[in-house]
Each structure stands twice: as structure tokens, then as C-alpha cells.
């Protein structure tokens, strides 16, 4: 049971990290699109 909890928490951390990176990428893309629209 403890092992399962550990692996689950590791998976959760990975998911959190990847979603955080995705959000950063999306924000960068949005900023770039805004710049292109203005320029």
C-alpha cells in the first residue's frame, strides 16, 4: 500500500511539472501572437 502511494505521488509530481511547463509554453505562445497582431 505504501509503495503504491509513493508511485502515485511521484506520478502526480510529474503531471504537475509537465502541466506547469505546458502553461508556460502556452503563455509564451499567446504573448508572441499578441506581438504579431500588434506589429
Biopython code that builds the backbone (N, CA, C, O; Angstrom):
import numpy as np
from Bio.PDB.StructureBuilder import StructureBuilder

atoms = [
    (1, "UNK", "N", (0.842, -1.201, 0.000)),
    (1, "UNK", "CA", (0.000, 0.000, 0.000)),
    (1, "UNK", "C", (0.883, 1.259, 0.000)),
    (1, "UNK", "O", (0.618, 2.216, -0.728)),
    (2, "UNK", "N", (1.920, 1.238, 0.818)),
    (2, "UNK", "CA", (2.802, 2.401, 0.897)),
    (2, "UNK", "C", (3.510, 2.634, -0.427)),
    (2, "UNK", "O", (3.652, 3.772, -0.874)),
    (3, "UNK", "N", (3.957, 1.539, -1.058)),
    (3, "UNK", "CA", (4.657, 1.650, -2.342)),
    (3, "UNK", "C", (3.740, 2.298, -3.373)),
    (3, "UNK", "O", (4.169, 3.167, -4.131)),
    (4, "UNK", "N", (2.489, 1.877, -3.401)),
    (4, "UNK", "CA", (1.533, 2.416, -4.364)),
    (4, "UNK", "C", (1.380, 3.920, -4.149)),
    (4, "UNK", "O", (1.400, 4.696, -5.105)),
    (5, "UNK", "N", (1.226, 4.324, -2.896)),
    (5, "UNK", "CA", (1.086, 5.749, -2.590)),
    (5, "UNK", "C", (2.305, 6.523, -3.086)),
    (5, "UNK", "O", (2.176, 7.612, -3.645)),
    (6, "UNK", "N", (3.484, 5.950, -2.876)),
    (6, "UNK", "CA", (4.718, 6.620, -3.306)),
    (6, "UNK", "C", (4.728, 6.826, -4.812)),
    (6, "UNK", "O", (4.995, 7.924, -5.299)),
    (7, "UNK", "N", (4.431, 5.746, -5.550)),
    (7, "UNK", "CA", (4.459, 5.860, -7.016)),
    (7, "UNK", "C", (3.388, 6.834, -7.495)),
    (7, "UNK", "O", (3.596, 7.570, -8.460)),
    (8, "UNK", "N", (2.247, 6.834, -6.819)),
    (8, "UNK", "CA", (1.174, 7.760, -7.210)),
    (8, "UNK", "C", (1.611, 9.207, -7.001)),
    (8, "UNK", "O", (1.359, 10.066, -7.847)),
    (9, "UNK", "N", (2.268, 9.473, -5.872)),
    (9, "UNK", "CA", (2.703, 10.849, -5.597)),
    (9, "UNK", "C", (3.771, 11.273, -6.601)),
    (9, "UNK", "O", (3.812, 12.430, -7.020)),
    (10, "UNK", "N", (4.638, 10.331, -6.986)),
    (10, "UNK", "CA", (5.664, 10.649, -7.985)),
    (10, "UNK", "C", (4.986, 10.999, -9.302)),
    (10, "UNK", "O", (5.360, 11.968, -9.963)),
    (11, "UNK", "N", (3.987, 10.206, -9.681)),
    (11, "UNK", "CA", (3.254, 10.470, -10.924)),
    (11, "UNK", "C", (2.597, 11.846, -10.851)),
    (11, "UNK", "O", (2.645, 12.619, -11.808)),
    (12, "UNK", "N", (1.989, 12.139, -9.717)),
    (12, "UNK", "CA", (1.328, 13.436, -9.546)),
    (12, "UNK", "C", (2.318, 14.575, -9.720)),
    (12, "UNK", "O", (2.021, 15.572, -10.378)),
    (13, "UNK", "N", (3.500, 14.422, -9.128)),
    (13, "UNK", "CA", (4.533, 15.460, -9.256)),
    (13, "UNK", "C", (4.896, 15.668, -10.718)),
    (13, "UNK", "O", (5.025, 16.801, -11.181)),
    (14, "UNK", "N", (5.060, 14.556, -11.445)),
    (14, "UNK", "CA", (5.424, 14.650, -12.862)),
    (14, "UNK", "C", (4.327, 15.364, -13.643)),
    (14, "UNK", "O", (4.603, 16.221, -14.483)),
    (15, "UNK", "N", (3.082, 15.002, -13.355)),
    (15, "UNK", "CA", (1.949, 15.621, -14.057)),
    (15, "UNK", "C", (1.911, 17.118, -13.763)),
    (15, "UNK", "O", (1.696, 17.938, -14.656)),
    (16, "UNK", "N", (2.125, 17.455, -12.485)),
    (16, "UNK", "CA", (2.110, 18.871, -12.106)),
    (16, "UNK", "C", (3.206, 19.638, -12.833)),
    (16, "UNK", "O", (2.975, 20.730, -13.354)),
    (17, "UNK", "N", (4.396, 19.057, -12.862)),
    (17, "UNK", "CA", (5.530, 19.721, -13.510)),
    (17, "UNK", "C", (5.261, 19.907, -14.999)),
    (17, "UNK", "O", (5.507, 20.982, -15.546)),
    (18, "UNK", "N", (4.756, 18.864, -15.656)),
    (18, "UNK", "CA", (4.532, 18.959, -17.102)),
    (18, "UNK", "C", (3.414, 19.950, -17.413)),
    (18, "UNK", "O", (3.503, 20.689, -18.394)),
    (19, "UNK", "N", (2.369, 19.977, -16.599)),
    (19, "UNK", "CA", (1.278, 20.926, -16.857)),
    (19, "UNK", "C", (1.764, 22.355, -16.625)),
    (19, "UNK", "O", (1.344, 23.282, -17.317)),
    (20, "UNK", "N", (2.655, 22.525, -15.643)),
    (20, "UNK", "CA", (3.229, 23.851, -15.380)),
    (20, "UNK", "C", (4.032, 24.319, -16.589)),
    (20, "UNK", "O", (3.933, 25.473, -17.006)),
    (21, "UNK", "N", (4.838, 23.393, -17.153)),
    (21, "UNK", "CA", (5.636, 23.732, -18.333)),
    (21, "UNK", "C", (4.718, 24.048, -19.508)),
    (21, "UNK", "O", (4.969, 24.982, -20.269)),
    (22, "UNK", "N", (3.651, 23.261, -19.649)),
    (22, "UNK", "CA", (2.707, 23.488, -20.747)),
    (22, "UNK", "C", (2.094, 24.881, -20.623)),
    (22, "UNK", "O", (1.998, 25.613, -21.608)),
    (23, "UNK", "N", (1.682, 25.242, -19.416)),
    (23, "UNK", "CA", (1.099, 26.571, -19.198)),
    (23, "UNK", "C", (2.088, 27.662, -19.579)),
    (23, "UNK", "O", (1.715, 28.657, -20.200)),
    (24, "UNK", "N", (3.355, 27.473, -19.204)),
    (24, "UNK", "CA", (4.385, 28.462, -19.545)),
    (24, "UNK", "C", (4.498, 28.592, -21.056)),
    (24, "UNK", "O", (4.543, 29.701, -21.589)),
    (25, "UNK", "N", (4.545, 27.448, -21.749)),
    (25, "UNK", "CA", (4.677, 27.459, -23.209)),
    (25, "UNK", "C", (3.484, 28.166, -23.834)),
    (25, "UNK", "O", (3.643, 28.977, -24.746)),
    (26, "UNK", "N", (2.288, 27.856, -23.342)),
    (26, "UNK", "CA", (1.070, 28.452, -23.903)),
    (26, "UNK", "C", (1.091, 29.967, -23.694)),
    (26, "UNK", "O", (0.727, 30.727, -24.593)),
    (27, "UNK", "N", (1.513, 30.400, -22.515)),
    (27, "UNK", "CA", (1.572, 31.842, -22.251)),
    (27, "UNK", "C", (2.566, 32.514, -23.182)),
    (27, "UNK", "O", (2.306, 33.601, -23.699)),
    (28, "UNK", "N", (3.712, 31.861, -23.396)),
    (28, "UNK", "CA", (4.719, 32.420, -24.310)),
    (28, "UNK", "C", (4.127, 32.532, -25.708)),
    (28, "UNK", "O", (4.298, 33.548, -26.382)),
    (29, "UNK", "N", (3.427, 31.482, -26.144)),
    (29, "UNK", "CA", (2.819, 31.487, -27.478)),
    (29, "UNK", "C", (1.814, 32.626, -27.577)),
    (29, "UNK", "O", (1.793, 33.356, -28.568)),
    (30, "UNK", "N", (0.976, 32.780, -26.541)),
    (30, "UNK", "CA", (-0.026, 33.843, -26.556)),
    (30, "UNK", "C", (0.642, 35.210, -26.644)),
    (30, "UNK", "O", (0.182, 36.082, -27.382)),
    (31, "UNK", "N", (1.720, 35.396, -25.899)),
    (31, "UNK", "CA", (2.442, 36.676, -25.939)),
    (31, "UNK", "C", (2.975, 36.922, -27.340)),
    (31, "UNK", "O", (2.864, 38.032, -27.860)),
    (32, "UNK", "N", (3.552, 35.903, -27.953)),
    (32, "UNK", "CA", (4.083, 36.030, -29.309)),
    (32, "UNK", "C", (2.978, 36.380, -30.286)),
    (32, "UNK", "O", (3.167, 37.221, -31.165)),
    (33, "UNK", "N", (1.815, 35.737, -30.139)),
    (33, "UNK", "CA", (0.692, 36.006, -31.040)),
    (33, "UNK", "C", (0.236, 37.453, -30.855)),
    (33, "UNK", "O", (-0.033, 38.152, -31.832)),
    (34, "UNK", "N", (0.150, 37.900, -29.600)),
    (34, "UNK", "CA", (-0.247, 39.286, -29.321)),
    (34, "UNK", "C", (0.708, 40.257, -30.009)),
    (34, "UNK", "O", (0.278, 41.239, -30.612)),
    (35, "UNK", "N", (2.006, 39.975, -29.913)),
    (35, "UNK", "CA", (3.005, 40.852, -30.518)),
    (35, "UNK", "C", (2.812, 40.899, -32.030)),
    (35, "UNK", "O", (2.890, 41.962, -32.645)),
    (36, "UNK", "N", (2.560, 39.728, -32.620)),
    (36, "UNK", "CA", (2.382, 39.681, -34.076)),
    (36, "UNK", "C", (1.141, 40.471, -34.479)),
    (36, "UNK", "O", (1.152, 41.174, -35.489)),
    (37, "UNK", "N", (0.080, 40.359, -33.699)),
    (37, "UNK", "CA", (-1.156, 41.076, -34.004)),
    (37, "UNK", "C", (-0.911, 42.581, -33.933)),
    (37, "UNK", "O", (-1.324, 43.327, -34.821)),
    (38, "UNK", "N", (-0.233, 43.023, -32.865)),
    (38, "UNK", "CA", (0.036, 44.458, -32.687)),
    (38, "UNK", "C", (0.985, 44.943, -33.780)),
    (38, "UNK", "O", (0.765, 45.984, -34.398)),
    (39, "UNK", "N", (2.047, 44.163, -34.005)),
    (39, "UNK", "CA", (3.036, 44.565, -35.008)),
    (39, "UNK", "C", (2.514, 44.290, -36.385)),
    (39, "UNK", "O", (3.200, 44.559, -37.371)),
]
sb = StructureBuilder()
sb.init_structure("model")
sb.init_model(0)
sb.init_chain("A")
sb.init_seg("    ")
for serial, (resi, resn, name, xyz) in enumerate(atoms, 1):
    if name == "N":
        sb.init_residue(resn, " ", resi, " ")
    sb.init_atom(name, np.array(xyz, "f"), 0.0, 1.0, " ", f" {name:<3s}", serial, name[0])
structure = sb.get_structure()
